[in-house]
Amino acid sequence: MPLEIIGAGFGRTGTNSLKLALEHLGFGPCHHMFEVRDNPELISDWEALSRGETVDWDEVFANYRSQVDWPGAKYWRELAAHFPDAKVILTVRDPDEWFDSAMATIIPFVQARGQHPAPHPNAIADMAYELVVRQVFGDRMTDREHATRIFREHIAEVQTNIAPERLLTFDVSEGWEPLCAFLGVAVPDIPFPKTNSSKEFHEEEWKDQEIDPS
């Protein structure tokens, strides 16, 4: 099945909350870095991309109706072209808050590549370093001024290149209403998912991979 929703927002912009929301609305399964974490067989395509190789997007997302978060978000332009009927959701947040969140979660995990006590998280850390830290941020993701500039430029680039009727710029703090209006579905009678804080990243996200959360 072709992707129906493409998530163009960087990781740490509420992407796990959006994943849960989309799945509740019937747009699941939703691809997220957690899917790569929980399904080791998925990493080979992303490793190939990190080496500059090409992949078959239909095969990469064969079992998914939607995609959010890294590593898929890096390829928003390619995915938007390959799945022309898919809608695009650009998750956003305050750039400095995003940077602080990334520094508390993604950066320590990637910096510990080769030191995690299991092969799969080490492979994910290597892949994330290459695709995100090096290719997106020029290996300067810990430089606040540089990283937040890249963050802002990314938002502007997506908004410039995706047709307005196809794009929702979305802060998850806005809740269900703008998301449901964009997707043409009813607003659920439950709170919008709120999850994936920096604390939860350390305590929960990688627990099945035997990663020390300290």
VMD Tcl script that draws the C-alpha trace (Angstrom):
set ca {
  {0.00 0.00 0.00}
  {1.37 3.46 -0.82}
  {2.15 5.91 1.95}
  {-0.77 8.20 2.66}
  {1.03 10.52 5.07}
  {4.63 11.73 4.99}
  {6.11 13.24 8.14}
  {8.67 15.90 7.25}
  {9.43 17.12 10.76}
  {12.74 16.47 12.47}
  {12.91 14.00 15.34}
  {12.13 15.54 18.76}
  {9.22 17.59 17.39}
  {6.48 15.42 18.86}
  {6.85 12.69 16.27}
  {6.00 9.84 18.61}
  {2.85 11.61 19.73}
  {1.95 12.11 16.07}
  {2.66 8.45 15.34}
  {0.25 7.37 18.08}
  {-2.34 9.91 16.92}
  {-2.17 8.76 13.30}
  {-2.48 5.13 14.30}
  {-5.51 5.95 16.44}
  {-7.08 7.75 13.46}
  {-6.63 4.69 11.25}
  {-3.48 5.73 9.40}
  {-1.29 3.00 10.85}
  {0.99 1.29 10.96}
  {3.15 4.40 11.13}
  {6.88 4.17 10.45}
  {9.10 5.87 13.04}
  {12.64 5.29 14.30}
  {11.00 3.08 16.93}
  {9.97 0.72 14.13}
  {13.63 0.36 13.16}
  {14.46 -0.18 16.82}
  {11.84 -2.89 17.25}
  {12.30 -4.58 13.86}
  {16.02 -5.11 13.19}
  {15.35 -6.34 9.66}
  {14.32 -2.80 8.69}
  {17.72 -1.21 9.24}
  {19.40 -2.56 6.10}
  {17.62 -0.11 3.78}
  {18.61 2.85 5.95}
  {22.18 1.62 6.13}
  {22.17 1.41 2.33}
  {20.92 4.99 2.11}
  {23.61 6.11 4.54}
  {26.16 4.73 2.08}
  {24.62 6.68 -0.78}
  {22.85 3.72 -2.34}
  {19.31 3.76 -3.70}
  {16.36 1.84 -2.32}
  {12.87 0.91 -3.45}
  {10.59 3.20 -1.46}
  {7.61 0.92 -2.10}
  {9.50 -1.90 -0.40}
  {10.84 0.25 2.43}
  {7.30 1.29 3.40}
  {5.47 -1.78 2.13}
  {3.69 -2.40 5.44}
  {3.06 1.22 6.43}
  {0.34 3.76 5.72}
  {2.24 6.69 7.24}
  {5.76 7.77 8.17}
  {7.12 10.25 10.71}
  {10.44 10.97 12.44}
  {13.96 10.21 11.32}
  {15.29 8.47 9.34}
  {12.36 8.84 6.91}
  {12.00 12.58 7.49}
  {15.40 13.18 5.92}
  {13.92 12.00 2.62}
  {10.72 14.06 2.68}
  {11.41 15.47 -0.78}
  {11.99 12.05 -2.36}
  {8.98 10.56 -0.60}
  {6.71 13.45 -1.62}
  {7.72 12.86 -5.24}
  {7.41 9.08 -5.07}
  {4.02 9.15 -3.30}
  {2.34 12.12 -5.02}
  {-1.04 11.52 -3.41}
  {0.33 11.47 0.14}
  {-0.28 14.41 2.45}
  {2.69 15.97 4.25}
  {2.77 16.86 7.93}
  {5.59 19.12 9.14}
  {5.90 18.92 12.91}
  {7.47 22.02 14.49}
  {8.40 23.38 17.90}
  {10.47 26.19 19.37}
  {13.96 25.73 17.89}
  {15.80 26.14 21.19}
  {13.48 23.70 22.92}
  {14.05 21.26 20.07}
  {17.83 21.66 20.44}
  {17.71 21.08 24.19}
  {15.64 17.95 23.66}
  {18.01 16.62 21.00}
  {21.00 17.29 23.25}
  {19.37 15.30 26.04}
  {18.44 12.32 23.89}
  {19.64 11.84 20.32}
  {23.14 13.23 20.74}
  {24.19 11.09 23.74}
  {22.78 8.00 22.05}
  {24.66 8.64 18.82}
  {27.86 9.67 20.60}
  {27.83 6.29 22.36}
  {27.85 4.37 19.07}
  {30.05 1.32 19.37}
  {29.62 1.32 23.15}
  {26.03 0.10 23.50}
  {25.85 -3.45 24.86}
  {24.00 -4.92 21.87}
  {24.73 -4.89 18.11}
  {21.40 -3.50 16.91}
  {21.43 -0.21 18.85}
  {25.04 0.28 17.81}
  {23.96 -0.15 14.18}
  {21.14 2.35 14.68}
  {23.54 4.82 16.29}
  {25.95 4.46 13.35}
  {23.13 4.94 10.85}
  {21.72 7.95 12.72}
  {25.16 9.54 12.94}
  {25.68 9.27 9.20}
  {22.19 10.18 8.00}
  {21.31 12.83 10.57}
  {24.32 14.20 12.43}
  {26.73 14.24 9.50}
  {24.52 14.59 6.42}
  {21.86 16.94 7.81}
  {23.91 18.93 10.33}
  {27.40 18.69 8.86}
  {28.64 16.98 12.03}
  {27.79 20.14 14.00}
  {24.56 19.10 15.69}
  {25.93 20.10 19.11}
  {26.45 23.68 17.92}
  {23.24 25.43 19.00}
  {23.46 28.32 16.55}
  {24.23 26.05 13.62}
  {21.70 23.34 14.52}
  {18.81 25.71 15.14}
  {19.59 27.50 11.87}
  {19.39 24.17 10.01}
  {16.14 23.46 11.88}
  {14.59 26.77 10.76}
  {15.87 26.41 7.20}
  {14.36 22.93 6.98}
  {10.93 24.23 7.98}
  {11.14 27.01 5.40}
  {12.29 24.59 2.70}
  {9.39 22.21 3.25}
  {6.88 25.05 3.36}
  {8.30 26.47 0.12}
  {8.37 23.21 -1.80}
  {5.16 21.45 -0.75}
  {1.89 22.82 -2.11}
  {-0.11 24.53 0.68}
  {-3.15 22.30 0.16}
  {-0.95 19.24 0.64}
  {0.88 20.47 3.76}
  {0.03 20.81 7.44}
  {2.54 22.66 9.61}
  {1.69 21.20 12.99}
  {2.69 21.76 16.60}
  {1.44 18.75 18.56}
  {0.41 21.10 21.39}
  {-2.44 22.18 19.08}
  {-4.10 18.80 19.60}
  {-6.55 16.93 17.45}
  {-8.46 19.71 15.69}
  {-6.00 20.91 13.02}
  {-4.76 17.39 12.38}
  {-8.23 15.93 11.94}
  {-9.39 18.84 9.79}
  {-6.38 18.34 7.52}
  {-7.00 14.60 7.24}
  {-10.77 14.92 6.91}
  {-11.62 12.73 9.88}
  {-13.64 13.18 13.06}
  {-12.00 14.44 16.24}
  {-11.67 11.56 18.74}
  {-13.19 11.80 22.18}
  {-9.89 11.13 23.92}
  {-6.93 13.36 24.82}
  {-4.29 13.85 22.15}
  {-1.32 11.55 22.86}
  {1.40 13.20 24.92}
  {4.53 11.12 25.15}
  {8.23 10.84 24.36}
  {9.68 13.37 26.75}
  {13.45 13.40 27.17}
  {13.06 11.41 30.39}
  {11.00 8.77 28.59}
  {13.63 8.53 25.87}
  {16.18 7.34 28.39}
  {13.89 5.20 30.49}
  {11.71 3.56 27.87}
  {12.73 3.90 24.25}
  {15.66 1.51 24.19}
  {14.94 -0.73 27.16}
  {14.39 -3.80 24.97}
  {17.81 -3.28 23.39}
  {19.69 -3.50 26.69}
  {20.92 0.08 26.57}
  {22.01 1.63 29.83}
  {19.64 4.60 30.40}
  {22.07 6.45 32.65}
}
mol new
graphics top color blue
foreach p $ca { graphics top sphere $p radius 0.5 }
foreach p [lrange $ca 0 end-1] q [lrange $ca 1 end] { graphics top cylinder $p $q radius 0.2 }
display resetview
